[in-house]
């Protein structure tokens, strides 16, 4: 579904019926890496674009059937038609990335071509000895990770929190999303941006990424802290909640391990599925371990308590959100759980209560969902008109033999901007 009417941002849960979502179809930027520099690009492997593109088209096709979708490249191109926005954005990017010498040439590009280059990268012009001998390929590096639109911005209520990315290779994603939300004529919201010298000085070590940020309810945030979202990032969010002075608010924090890399975000080990169900990677979320679950309560601008909880589901139950944990990889074999979690087996995206999207490759997880009342719908059947989205619970399975190797699943690849209230 596409739209030309004003779109007011409103997200008060992880499961409300989806009405608007931002996505980015992967392009040449995912192939502009080699095994040698994949780690710098935050990948553990290199992707085949032709296969990943086919898989992504199916994922996006499902979203198109159930919601309005906005492509990053399209809405970026829209705002670049405004000369003032174009100038400001390019100066910001070129200053941040030490590439002011290419600013004049970028200013000459039309909006569509410029949007492409800002995402896929700008090749280094080897017009002097230093550049000729440089091992760099780009003046502006490609945004290899932008297909994971979840991370650089996150909706909460009527506002959008811009990410403070943990790695500089992703900084431009946040700059672009901030510009889109502040300047696109169809998007009605206000932004909270931690990427300012004042904030960075006040919160040394601050980082915030959307994969760690989940909206449990209008008054409940669930946030992971680990290698991508720091405690300082959560303190920044806490201060913004305190400043609103609007009653009782809860922040549940789940500490995450630094390794393995599949634990980079909370949504790789915990996601909401329905009003009464969640997906968990049991060894971390439910098991006995050294990783804390913390509950912070804020009332009328003051922190009234900070205390430890047994685990996330139990903490949520105390707040009236009673969720049955469904186990990623099934509940029997720890090796199977570990294998499926590695390929985003806990990373589901709800497009309505009890209606979720996930990778078909994680067969034990999908079977576990089925045993808990979720009808299995193959995305290809849905797109080919062989079935409809059923009335009850369902899991729409998408292919992910290549996409999953990028390190994220359906939730990672979607940034909701509007949901109906549950």
C-alpha positions in Angstrom: 0.0 0.0 0.0 1.2 3.5 -0.8 -0.1 6.8 0.6 -0.2 10.5 -0.3 -1.9 11.7 2.8 -0.3 13.1 6.0 1.0 10.4 8.2 1.1 11.1 11.9 3.6 8.9 13.8 2.0 6.9 16.6 3.4 3.7 18.0 2.3 2.6 21.5 3.1 -1.2 21.3 5.1 -3.8 19.4 2.0 -5.6 18.2 -0.7 -3.1 17.2 -2.1 -3.4 13.7 0.5 -1.9 11.4 -0.5 1.1 9.4 2.9 2.5 8.3 6.4 1.2 8.1 9.7 2.3 6.7 11.9 -0.2 4.8 15.0 -0.2 2.6 15.4 -2.7 -0.2 19.0 -3.7 -0.3 21.0 -2.5 -3.2 24.6 -2.5 -4.4 25.8 -1.3 -1.0 25.5 -4.8 0.4 27.9 -6.1 -2.3 30.5 -3.3 -1.8 32.4 -5.4 0.7 35.0 -8.2 0.6 35.8 -10.9 3.1 38.7 -8.7 4.3 36.6 -5.7 5.1 33.2 -7.3 6.0 33.9 -7.1 9.7 34.4 -3.3 9.4 31.0 -3.2 7.7 29.6 -5.1 10.7 29.0 -8.3 8.7 30.3 -11.8 9.5 30.0 -12.8 5.9 29.4 -11.3 2.5 26.0 -11.5 0.8 24.8 -12.4 -2.6 22.6 -9.5 -3.7 20.6 -11.3 -6.3 19.5 -13.9 -3.8 19.1 -11.5 -0.9 17.1 -9.2 -3.2 14.6 -11.9 -4.1 14.1 -12.8 -0.5 13.6 -9.2 0.5 11.1 -8.7 -2.3 8.9 -11.4 -0.7 9.3 -9.8 2.8 8.4 -6.4 1.4 5.5 -7.9 -0.6 3.9 -9.1 2.6 4.3 -5.7 4.2 2.7 -4.1 1.2 -0.3 -6.3 1.6 -0.9 -5.3 5.2 0.4 -1.7 5.5 1.5 1.5 3.9 5.2 1.2 3.2 7.8 3.9 2.7 11.1 3.2 1.0 14.1 5.1 2.5 15.5 5.9 -0.9 12.2 7.3 -2.1 11.5 9.5 0.9 15.2 10.6 1.0 14.9 11.6 -2.6 11.7 13.6 -1.8 13.4 15.8 0.8 16.5 16.3 -1.4 14.3 18.2 -3.9 14.3 21.0 -1.3 17.5 22.9 -1.9 17.8 24.1 1.6 17.4 20.6 3.1 19.8 19.3 0.5 22.5 21.8 1.3 22.2 21.3 5.1 22.1 17.5 4.9 25.1 17.3 2.6 27.2 19.7 4.6 26.4 17.7 7.7 27.4 14.4 6.1 30.5 15.7 4.4 31.7 17.4 7.6 31.0 14.4 9.8 32.9 12.1 7.3 35.8 14.4 6.4 34.7 14.6 2.8 34.1 18.3 2.2 36.1 18.1 -1.1 33.2 16.2 -2.8 30.5 18.6 -1.6 30.4 20.7 -4.8 30.0 17.6 -7.0 27.3 16.2 -4.7 25.4 19.5 -4.9 25.2 19.1 -8.7 23.4 15.7 -8.5 19.6 15.5 -8.9 17.6 14.2 -5.9 17.2 10.7 -7.1 20.9 10.1 -8.0 22.0 11.8 -4.8 19.8 9.6 -2.7 21.4 6.6 -4.4 24.9 7.8 -3.8 24.3 8.6 -0.1 23.2 5.0 0.4 25.4 3.1 -2.0 28.5 5.2 -1.5 30.6 7.7 -3.5 33.7 6.4 -5.1 37.0 8.0 -4.2 38.3 10.1 -7.1 42.0 9.2 -7.4 43.2 12.6 -8.6 46.3 13.1 -6.5 49.1 10.9 -5.2 47.6 10.4 -1.7 44.2 9.3 -3.1 45.9 7.2 -5.8 47.8 5.2 -3.2 44.9 5.1 -0.7 43.5 1.7 0.2 40.1 3.2 0.5 37.6 2.7 -2.3 35.1 5.4 -1.3 35.0 9.0 -0.3 31.6 8.2 1.4 31.4 4.5 2.3 28.3 2.5 1.4 25.6 2.1 4.1 25.9 -1.7 4.1 23.5 -2.0 7.1 20.6 0.2 6.0 18.3 -2.7 5.1 18.1 -3.0 8.9 16.0 0.2 9.2 15.0 -0.6 12.7 18.2 0.7 14.2 18.7 4.3 13.2 15.4 5.6 14.4 12.6 4.3 16.7 9.0 5.4 17.2 7.5 5.8 20.6 4.1 7.5 21.0 4.1 10.5 18.6 7.8 11.0 18.7 10.8 9.5 16.9 14.1 8.9 18.8 17.0 9.1 16.4 19.7 6.4 17.0 23.1 7.2 18.3 24.9 4.4 16.5 27.5 2.3 18.2 29.7 2.2 15.1 30.7 5.2 13.0 30.1 3.2 9.8 26.3 3.6 10.6 26.3 7.2 11.6 25.0 8.5 8.3 21.9 6.3 8.6 20.9 8.3 11.7 21.7 11.6 10.0 19.5 10.6 7.0 16.6 9.4 9.2 16.7 12.6 11.3 16.5 14.7 8.1 13.6 12.5 6.8 11.5 12.8 9.9 12.2 16.5 10.2 11.5 17.5 6.6 9.4 15.0 4.8 6.0 16.6 4.1 4.0 13.4 4.7 5.5 12.5 8.1 4.1 14.3 11.1 6.3 13.9 14.2 8.9 15.5 16.4 12.4 14.0 16.9 14.6 13.5 19.9 18.2 13.5 18.6 21.1 12.5 20.9 23.7 13.2 18.2 24.7 16.7 19.4 27.9 17.8 21.1 26.0 18.8 24.2 24.4 15.3 24.6 27.6 13.4 23.7 29.5 15.5 26.3 26.9 14.9 29.0 26.7 11.2 28.3 30.2 9.9 27.4 29.9 6.5 25.7 26.3 7.1 24.7 24.8 4.7 22.1 21.2 3.8 21.3 20.0 1.5 18.5 16.5 0.5 17.7 17.1 -3.2 17.8 17.3 -2.8 21.6 14.2 -0.6 21.9 10.8 -2.1 22.3 7.5 -0.6 23.2 5.7 -2.8 25.7 2.8 -0.4 26.2 2.2 3.3 26.3 3.8 3.4 29.7 6.3 0.6 29.4 9.6 0.5 27.5 11.7 -2.6 27.2 15.3 -1.9 26.4 18.4 -4.0 25.9 21.9 -2.9 26.9 25.0 -4.4 25.5 27.4 -3.7 22.7 25.0 -1.5 20.7 23.0 0.3 23.4 25.0 1.6 26.3 23.8 2.3 29.8 24.5 6.0 29.1 22.1 5.7 26.1 19.4 4.4 28.5 20.1 7.2 30.9 19.5 9.7 28.1 16.1 8.0 27.4 15.4 8.1 31.1 16.0 11.8 31.3 13.7 12.5 28.4 10.9 10.5 30.1 11.5 12.3 33.4 11.3 15.7 31.6 7.8 14.9 30.4 6.4 14.6 34.0 3.4 12.7 32.8 2.5 10.1 35.4 3.9 6.7 36.1 6.3 5.2 33.5 8.3 1.9 33.5 11.6 1.0 31.8 12.6 -2.6 31.9 16.3 -3.1 31.0 17.8 -6.5 29.9 21.5 -6.8 30.1 23.0 -8.6 27.1 26.3 -10.5 26.6 29.0 -9.0 24.4 29.4 -12.3 22.6 28.4 -14.0 20.4 27.6 -11.4 17.8 24.1 -12.8 17.4 23.3 -11.1 20.7 23.9 -7.6 19.4 20.3 -6.4 20.1 17.5 -7.4 22.5 15.3 -8.3 19.5 17.6 -11.1 18.7 16.6 -12.8 22.0 13.2 -11.4 22.8 10.3 -10.1 20.7 6.6 -9.5 21.4 4.2 -11.7 19.4 0.7 -11.1 20.8 -1.1 -9.6 23.8 -0.4 -12.9 25.5 2.8 -14.3 23.9 6.5 -13.5 23.3 9.4 -15.2 21.6 12.4 -15.8 23.8 15.9 -17.3 23.5 15.4 -19.3 26.7 19.0 -19.7 27.9 19.4 -15.9 28.2 15.9 -14.6 28.9 14.6 -17.4 31.2 17.8 -19.2 32.4 19.9 -18.6 35.4 22.8 -16.3 34.3 24.7 -13.2 35.3 22.9 -10.8 33.1 20.6 -8.5 35.0 17.0 -7.5 34.4 16.3 -4.1 35.9 13.1 -2.3 36.5 13.1 1.6 36.7 10.0 3.4 37.7 9.5 7.1 37.0 6.6 9.1 38.4 6.0 12.7 37.5 9.6 13.4 36.6 11.3 11.5 39.4 12.9 8.1 39.6 11.0 6.4 42.4 12.7 3.0 42.3 15.4 0.9 40.6 15.3 -2.8 41.3 16.3 -6.1 39.9 13.7 -8.5 38.5 13.9 -12.3 37.9 13.5 -12.0 34.1 11.6 -10.0 31.5 8.4 -12.1 31.3 8.0 -12.0 35.1 8.7 -8.3 35.2 6.2 -7.6 32.5 3.6 -9.8 34.2 3.9 -7.6 37.3 2.9 -4.7 35.1 -0.2 -6.5 33.8 1.5 -7.7 30.5 1.2 -11.5 31.0 3.1 -13.2 28.1 3.6 -16.9 27.5 7.2 -17.4 26.5 7.6 -19.4 23.3 11.0 -20.8 22.9 13.3 -20.1 20.0 14.5 -23.4 18.6 12.0 -25.4 20.6 12.4 -26.3 24.2 14.4 -29.5 24.2 17.8 -29.3 22.4 20.1 -26.4 23.4 22.2 -26.8 20.2 19.1 -26.4 18.1 18.1 -23.3 20.1 21.6 -21.9 19.6 21.6 -22.6 15.9 18.3 -21.0 15.2 18.9 -18.0 17.4 22.1 -17.4 15.4 20.0 -16.9 12.3 17.5 -14.5 13.9 15.2 -17.3 15.2 13.8 -15.0 17.9 13.5 -12.0 15.7 9.8 -11.8 14.7 7.9 -8.8 13.5 4.2 -8.4 14.4 2.0 -6.7 11.9 -1.0 -7.2 14.1 -1.7 -8.9 17.4 -0.8 -12.5 17.0 0.2 -12.1 13.3 4.0 -12.2 12.8 6.7 -12.6 10.2 9.8 -14.7 10.5 12.3 -16.8 8.6 11.1 -20.1 7.4 14.6 -21.6 7.8 14.2 -21.7 11.6 11.9 -24.8 11.4 12.0 -25.8 15.1 11.0 -22.3 16.1 8.2 -22.2 13.5 6.9 -25.6 14.7 7.0 -24.3 18.3 4.8 -21.4 17.2 2.4 -23.8 15.5 2.1 -25.9 18.6 1.1 -22.7 20.4 -1.7 -21.9 18.0 0.0 -19.9 15.2 -1.1 -21.1 11.8 1.9 -21.4 9.4 1.4 -19.3 6.2 4.1 -19.3 3.5 4.7 -15.8 2.2 4.8 -17.0 -1.4 1.3 -18.5 -1.0 0.0 -15.2 0.4 1.5 -13.2 -2.4 0.3 -15.6 -5.1 -3.2 -15.4 -3.8 -3.3 -19.0 -2.7 -4.4 -17.9 0.8 -5.3 -14.9 2.9 -4.1 -13.7 6.3 -6.3 -15.7 8.6 -8.5 -14.3 11.4 -6.6 -16.0 14.2 -2.9 -16.2 15.1 -0.5 -16.9 12.3 3.2 -16.8 11.4 4.0 -15.7 7.8 7.3 -17.4 6.9 9.7 -15.7 4.5 12.8 -17.2 2.9 16.1 -16.2 4.6 18.9 -18.4 3.4 20.8 -15.2 2.4 19.2 -12.4 4.3 19.8 -14.1 7.6 23.5 -14.1 7.0 23.4 -10.3 7.3 22.7 -10.7 11.0 19.0 -9.7 11.3 15.4 -10.8 10.8 12.0 -9.4 10.1 11.9 -7.0 13.0 15.4 -5.7 12.1 14.3 -4.9 8.6 11.2 -2.8 9.5 10.7 0.5 11.2 7.1 1.0 12.2 5.8 4.6 12.3 2.2 4.0 12.9 0.2 1.2 14.6 -3.4 1.0 15.9 -3.7 0.9 19.6 -4.3 -2.5 21.1 
